[in-house]
Amino acid sequence: MILIGFIPIVFAIQLYQNNWGITPENLILWGVLANLFAILEHINYYIRQLMVDNFADFEYIMRNKKLKIASLAKDLKESEL
């Protein structure tokens, strides 16, 4: 989780080194997209289920007006000492 917090700092350093511009040649944009995808995956697995797999998930969202808690988050919370 701590490493995810460093992503904006590394991005700012990369932008500074490239005169605050994003160009396709230096692949910064692809790195940003990969990091955003990693953050969303972390949220999906450990915090809230962002994916709607079936109609039951969609009905849950409509009924409760919020996303479901991720299954892995429930398992980790139950196994706390």
KOLMARFI-139816 format. One record per atom (N, C-alpha, C): residue number from 1; atom name; x, y, z. Coordinates in nm, 2 decimals, decimal comma, always signed. Layout:
<recs>
[rec NUM "CA" [X Y Z]];
...
</recs>
This chain:
<recs>
[rec 1 "N" [+0,08 -0,12 +0,00]];
[rec 1 "CA" [+0,00 +0,00 +0,00]];
[rec 1 "C" [+0,09 +0,13 +0,00]];
[rec 2 "N" [+0,20 +0,12 +0,07]];
[rec 2 "CA" [+0,29 +0,23 +0,08]];
[rec 2 "C" [+0,35 +0,26 -0,06]];
[rec 3 "N" [+0,38 +0,16 -0,14]];
[rec 3 "CA" [+0,44 +0,18 -0,27]];
[rec 3 "C" [+0,34 +0,25 -0,36]];
[rec 4 "N" [+0,21 +0,22 -0,35]];
[rec 4 "CA" [+0,11 +0,29 -0,43]];
[rec 4 "C" [+0,11 +0,44 -0,41]];
[rec 5 "N" [+0,14 +0,48 -0,29]];
[rec 5 "CA" [+0,15 +0,62 -0,26]];
[rec 5 "C" [+0,27 +0,69 -0,32]];
[rec 6 "N" [+0,37 +0,62 -0,36]];
[rec 6 "CA" [+0,48 +0,68 -0,43]];
[rec 6 "C" [+0,46 +0,70 -0,58]];
[rec 7 "N" [+0,35 +0,64 -0,64]];
[rec 7 "CA" [+0,33 +0,66 -0,78]];
[rec 7 "C" [+0,32 +0,80 -0,82]];
[rec 8 "N" [+0,24 +0,89 -0,76]];
[rec 8 "CA" [+0,24 +1,03 -0,80]];
[rec 8 "C" [+0,38 +1,10 -0,79]];
[rec 9 "N" [+0,46 +1,06 -0,69]];
[rec 9 "CA" [+0,59 +1,12 -0,68]];
[rec 9 "C" [+0,68 +1,08 -0,79]];
[rec 10 "N" [+0,68 +0,96 -0,83]];
[rec 10 "CA" [+0,76 +0,91 -0,94]];
[rec 10 "C" [+0,71 +0,97 -1,07]];
[rec 11 "N" [+0,58 +0,99 -1,08]];
[rec 11 "CA" [+0,53 +1,05 -1,20]];
[rec 11 "C" [+0,57 +1,19 -1,21]];
[rec 12 "N" [+0,57 +1,27 -1,10]];
[rec 12 "CA" [+0,61 +1,41 -1,10]];
[rec 12 "C" [+0,76 +1,42 -1,14]];
[rec 13 "N" [+0,84 +1,33 -1,09]];
[rec 13 "CA" [+0,98 +1,33 -1,12]];
[rec 13 "C" [+1,00 +1,30 -1,27]];
[rec 14 "N" [+0,93 +1,21 -1,33]];
[rec 14 "CA" [+0,94 +1,18 -1,47]];
[rec 14 "C" [+0,89 +1,30 -1,55]];
[rec 15 "N" [+0,79 +1,36 -1,51]];
[rec 15 "CA" [+0,74 +1,48 -1,59]];
[rec 15 "C" [+0,84 +1,59 -1,58]];
[rec 16 "N" [+0,90 +1,61 -1,46]];
[rec 16 "CA" [+1,01 +1,71 -1,45]];
[rec 16 "C" [+1,13 +1,69 -1,54]];
[rec 17 "N" [+1,17 +1,56 -1,55]];
[rec 17 "CA" [+1,28 +1,52 -1,63]];
[rec 17 "C" [+1,25 +1,54 -1,78]];
[rec 18 "N" [+1,12 +1,54 -1,82]];
[rec 18 "CA" [+1,08 +1,56 -1,96]];
[rec 18 "C" [+1,02 +1,70 -1,98]];
[rec 19 "N" [+1,06 +1,80 -1,91]];
[rec 19 "CA" [+1,01 +1,94 -1,92]];
[rec 19 "C" [+0,86 +1,95 -1,92]];
[rec 20 "N" [+0,80 +1,87 -1,83]];
[rec 20 "CA" [+0,66 +1,88 -1,80]];
[rec 20 "C" [+0,57 +1,84 -1,92]];
[rec 21 "N" [+0,62 +1,76 -2,00]];
[rec 21 "CA" [+0,55 +1,72 -2,12]];
[rec 21 "C" [+0,54 +1,57 -2,13]];
[rec 22 "N" [+0,43 +1,52 -2,18]];
[rec 22 "CA" [+0,41 +1,38 -2,20]];
[rec 22 "C" [+0,42 +1,35 -2,35]];
[rec 23 "N" [+0,52 +1,27 -2,39]];
[rec 23 "CA" [+0,54 +1,24 -2,53]];
[rec 23 "C" [+0,53 +1,09 -2,55]];
[rec 24 "N" [+0,48 +1,04 -2,66]];
[rec 24 "CA" [+0,47 +0,90 -2,68]];
[rec 24 "C" [+0,60 +0,82 -2,68]];
[rec 25 "N" [+0,71 +0,89 -2,72]];
[rec 25 "CA" [+0,84 +0,83 -2,73]];
[rec 25 "C" [+0,89 +0,78 -2,59]];
[rec 26 "N" [+0,86 +0,85 -2,49]];
[rec 26 "CA" [+0,92 +0,81 -2,36]];
[rec 26 "C" [+0,84 +0,72 -2,27]];
[rec 27 "N" [+0,72 +0,68 -2,32]];
[rec 27 "CA" [+0,64 +0,58 -2,26]];
[rec 27 "C" [+0,58 +0,62 -2,12]];
[rec 28 "N" [+0,59 +0,75 -2,08]];
[rec 28 "CA" [+0,53 +0,79 -1,95]];
[rec 28 "C" [+0,38 +0,76 -1,95]];
[rec 29 "N" [+0,31 +0,79 -2,06]];
[rec 29 "CA" [+0,17 +0,76 -2,06]];
[rec 29 "C" [+0,13 +0,62 -2,03]];
[rec 30 "N" [+0,21 +0,53 -2,09]];
[rec 30 "CA" [+0,18 +0,38 -2,07]];
[rec 30 "C" [+0,21 +0,35 -1,92]];
[rec 31 "N" [+0,31 +0,41 -1,87]];
[rec 31 "CA" [+0,34 +0,38 -1,73]];
[rec 31 "C" [+0,23 +0,43 -1,63]];
[rec 32 "N" [+0,18 +0,55 -1,67]];
[rec 32 "CA" [+0,07 +0,61 -1,59]];
[rec 32 "C" [-0,06 +0,52 -1,60]];
[rec 33 "N" [-0,09 +0,47 -1,72]];
[rec 33 "CA" [-0,20 +0,38 -1,74]];
[rec 33 "C" [-0,19 +0,25 -1,66]];
[rec 34 "N" [-0,07 +0,20 -1,67]];
[rec 34 "CA" [-0,04 +0,07 -1,60]];
[rec 34 "C" [-0,05 +0,09 -1,44]];
[rec 35 "N" [-0,01 +0,20 -1,39]];
[rec 35 "CA" [-0,02 +0,23 -1,25]];
[rec 35 "C" [-0,16 +0,25 -1,21]];
[rec 36 "N" [-0,24 +0,32 -1,29]];
[rec 36 "CA" [-0,38 +0,34 -1,26]];
[rec 36 "C" [-0,46 +0,21 -1,26]];
[rec 37 "N" [-0,42 +0,12 -1,36]];
[rec 37 "CA" [-0,48 -0,01 -1,36]];
[rec 37 "C" [-0,45 -0,09 -1,23]];
[rec 38 "N" [-0,32 -0,08 -1,19]];
[rec 38 "CA" [-0,28 -0,15 -1,07]];
[rec 38 "C" [-0,35 -0,10 -0,94]];
[rec 39 "N" [-0,38 +0,03 -0,94]];
[rec 39 "CA" [-0,45 +0,09 -0,82]];
[rec 39 "C" [-0,59 +0,04 -0,82]];
[rec 40 "N" [-0,66 +0,04 -0,94]];
[rec 40 "CA" [-0,79 -0,01 -0,95]];
[rec 40 "C" [-0,80 -0,16 -0,92]];
[rec 41 "N" [-0,70 -0,24 -0,96]];
[rec 41 "CA" [-0,70 -0,38 -0,92]];
[rec 41 "C" [-0,69 -0,39 -0,77]];
[rec 42 "N" [-0,60 -0,31 -0,71]];
[rec 42 "CA" [-0,58 -0,32 -0,56]];
[rec 42 "C" [-0,72 -0,29 -0,49]];
[rec 43 "N" [-0,79 -0,19 -0,54]];
[rec 43 "CA" [-0,92 -0,15 -0,48]];
[rec 43 "C" [-1,01 -0,27 -0,50]];
[rec 44 "N" [-1,01 -0,32 -0,62]];
[rec 44 "CA" [-1,11 -0,43 -0,65]];
[rec 44 "C" [-1,09 -0,55 -0,57]];
[rec 45 "N" [-0,96 -0,59 -0,54]];
[rec 45 "CA" [-0,93 -0,71 -0,46]];
[rec 45 "C" [-0,94 -0,69 -0,31]];
[rec 46 "N" [-0,90 -0,57 -0,26]];
[rec 46 "CA" [-0,88 -0,56 -0,12]];
[rec 46 "C" [-0,98 -0,46 -0,05]];
[rec 47 "N" [-1,05 -0,38 -0,13]];
[rec 47 "CA" [-1,14 -0,28 -0,06]];
[rec 47 "C" [-1,29 -0,30 -0,11]];
[rec 48 "N" [-1,32 -0,27 -0,23]];
[rec 48 "CA" [-1,45 -0,28 -0,28]];
[rec 48 "C" [-1,45 -0,36 -0,42]];
[rec 49 "N" [-1,55 -0,43 -0,44]];
[rec 49 "CA" [-1,57 -0,50 -0,57]];
[rec 49 "C" [-1,61 -0,41 -0,68]];
[rec 50 "N" [-1,52 -0,37 -0,76]];
[rec 50 "CA" [-1,55 -0,27 -0,87]];
[rec 50 "C" [-1,62 -0,34 -0,99]];
[rec 51 "N" [-1,59 -0,47 -1,00]];
[rec 51 "CA" [-1,64 -0,54 -1,12]];
[rec 51 "C" [-1,79 -0,59 -1,09]];
[rec 52 "N" [-1,87 -0,58 -1,19]];
[rec 52 "CA" [-2,01 -0,64 -1,18]];
[rec 52 "C" [-2,01 -0,76 -1,27]];
[rec 53 "N" [-2,00 -0,88 -1,21]];
[rec 53 "CA" [-1,99 -1,01 -1,28]];
[rec 53 "C" [-2,12 -1,06 -1,33]];
[rec 54 "N" [-2,22 -1,04 -1,26]];
[rec 54 "CA" [-2,35 -1,10 -1,30]];
[rec 54 "C" [-2,47 -1,01 -1,26]];
[rec 55 "N" [-2,59 -1,05 -1,29]];
[rec 55 "CA" [-2,71 -0,97 -1,26]];
[rec 55 "C" [-2,73 -0,96 -1,11]];
[rec 56 "N" [-2,69 -1,06 -1,03]];
[rec 56 "CA" [-2,71 -1,05 -0,89]];
[rec 56 "C" [-2,62 -0,93 -0,83]];
[rec 57 "N" [-2,50 -0,91 -0,88]];
[rec 57 "CA" [-2,42 -0,80 -0,84]];
[rec 57 "C" [-2,48 -0,67 -0,88]];
[rec 58 "N" [-2,54 -0,66 -1,00]];
[rec 58 "CA" [-2,61 -0,54 -1,04]];
[rec 58 "C" [-2,73 -0,51 -0,95]];
[rec 59 "N" [-2,80 -0,61 -0,92]];
[rec 59 "CA" [-2,92 -0,59 -0,83]];
[rec 59 "C" [-2,88 -0,55 -0,69]];
[rec 60 "N" [-2,76 -0,60 -0,64]];
[rec 60 "CA" [-2,71 -0,56 -0,51]];
[rec 60 "C" [-2,68 -0,41 -0,52]];
[rec 61 "N" [-2,62 -0,36 -0,62]];
[rec 61 "CA" [-2,58 -0,22 -0,63]];
[rec 61 "C" [-2,70 -0,13 -0,64]];
[rec 62 "N" [-2,80 -0,17 -0,72]];
[rec 62 "CA" [-2,92 -0,10 -0,73]];
[rec 62 "C" [-3,00 -0,09 -0,60]];
[rec 63 "N" [-3,00 -0,20 -0,53]];
[rec 63 "CA" [-3,08 -0,21 -0,40]];
[rec 63 "C" [-3,01 -0,13 -0,29]];
[rec 64 "N" [-2,88 -0,15 -0,28]];
[rec 64 "CA" [-2,80 -0,09 -0,17]];
[rec 64 "C" [-2,74 +0,05 -0,20]];
[rec 65 "N" [-2,73 +0,08 -0,33]];
[rec 65 "CA" [-2,67 +0,21 -0,37]];
[rec 65 "C" [-2,52 +0,22 -0,33]];
[rec 66 "N" [-2,45 +0,11 -0,32]];
[rec 66 "CA" [-2,31 +0,11 -0,29]];
[rec 66 "C" [-2,25 -0,02 -0,35]];
[rec 67 "N" [-2,12 -0,02 -0,36]];
[rec 67 "CA" [-2,05 -0,14 -0,41]];
[rec 67 "C" [-2,03 -0,24 -0,30]];
[rec 68 "N" [-2,02 -0,37 -0,34]];
[rec 68 "CA" [-2,00 -0,47 -0,24]];
[rec 68 "C" [-1,86 -0,47 -0,19]];
[rec 69 "N" [-1,84 -0,51 -0,06]];
[rec 69 "CA" [-1,71 -0,53 +0,00]];
[rec 69 "C" [-1,64 -0,65 -0,07]];
[rec 70 "N" [-1,52 -0,63 -0,10]];
[rec 70 "CA" [-1,45 -0,74 -0,17]];
[rec 70 "C" [-1,44 -0,87 -0,09]];
[rec 71 "N" [-1,45 -0,98 -0,15]];
[rec 71 "CA" [-1,44 -1,11 -0,08]];
[rec 71 "C" [-1,31 -1,13 -0,01]];
[rec 72 "N" [-1,20 -1,09 -0,07]];
[rec 72 "CA" [-1,07 -1,10 +0,00]];
[rec 72 "C" [-1,07 -1,01 +0,12]];
[rec 73 "N" [-1,13 -0,89 +0,11]];
[rec 73 "CA" [-1,13 -0,80 +0,23]];
[rec 73 "C" [-1,21 -0,86 +0,34]];
[rec 74 "N" [-1,32 -0,93 +0,31]];
[rec 74 "CA" [-1,39 -1,00 +0,42]];
[rec 74 "C" [-1,31 -1,11 +0,48]];
[rec 75 "N" [-1,24 -1,19 +0,40]];
[rec 75 "CA" [-1,16 -1,30 +0,45]];
[rec 75 "C" [-1,05 -1,25 +0,53]];
[rec 76 "N" [-0,98 -1,14 +0,49]];
[rec 76 "CA" [-0,87 -1,09 +0,57]];
[rec 76 "C" [-0,92 -1,03 +0,70]];
[rec 77 "N" [-1,04 -0,97 +0,70]];
[rec 77 "CA" [-1,10 -0,92 +0,83]];
[rec 77 "C" [-1,13 -1,03 +0,92]];
[rec 78 "N" [-1,19 -1,14 +0,87]];
[rec 78 "CA" [-1,23 -1,25 +0,96]];
[rec 78 "C" [-1,11 -1,32 +1,02]];
[rec 79 "N" [-0,99 -1,32 +0,95]];
[rec 79 "CA" [-0,88 -1,39 +1,00]];
[rec 79 "C" [-0,79 -1,30 +1,09]];
[rec 80 "N" [-0,83 -1,18 +1,13]];
[rec 80 "CA" [-0,75 -1,10 +1,22]];
[rec 80 "C" [-0,75 -1,16 +1,36]];
[rec 81 "N" [-0,64 -1,14 +1,42]];
[rec 81 "CA" [-0,63 -1,19 +1,56]];
[rec 81 "C" [-0,67 -1,09 +1,66]];
</recs>
